[in-house]
Amino acid sequence: MGRFLYKFTNREVRGLKNTKQKQNNIALTILIVALILIISVIMSFITVFLSQRTGSDKKEYTSSEITSQVIKKMNYDNLSEISSSNISKYYDIPEGTVLDCSMYISARTDNFTEIACFRLSSEDRQEQLMQAVNDYIAEKTTTYKTIGDNAYSMITSSRTDIKYPYVFVAVTPDSEAAINAFESIVSVNSDLKSS
């Protein structure tokens, strides 16, 4: 009988060990699943936070800030600012097309440098603004043909670049470099759309 009790006790002990091991395995599994869920929730919050933060950190420049920075980068001098209310004498822009605009022209009569920047009010207004820009450049091209080779060469090598919401116009001795300066200024906004 003592042997029987001994065997019964060993079986019981082995059963208890197996039950305890199963309980430990279940507890460990629950702990691992809980950690995975907690990490997933934390990662989701971090992703949402970073995406919101990135959006709010973006700088939207005024047109005046852009032209001022291009002038500085290009070391332009002797440029006169045209007040935004007088830009309509140069560009026939439909009302409500731009939020703001900035234009500089050479103060010297022998230099035909012009830069302009427009901030569109909405993307669907881009076509209207581009029509006004193209009309202005076409008119200047006709006028500059009679002035001389330097003026005509500059207007025919003018460049326009669109990085929504901005449209930048460069009529300079090196319009490509002015466009590159413009692009480097607005490139900090990764959501800008190139055209």
Secondary structure, DSSP 8 states (H G I E B T S, - for coil): -HHHHHHHHHHHHHHHHHHHHHHHHHHHHHHHHHHHHHHHHHHHHHHHHHHHHHHHH-----HHHHHHHHHHHHT--SEEEE-TTTGGGT----TTSEEEEEEEEESSTT---EEEEEEESSGGGHHHHHHHHHHHHHHHHHHHHHH-HHHHHHHHT-EEEEEETEEEEEESTTHHHHHHHHHHHHTT-TT-EE-
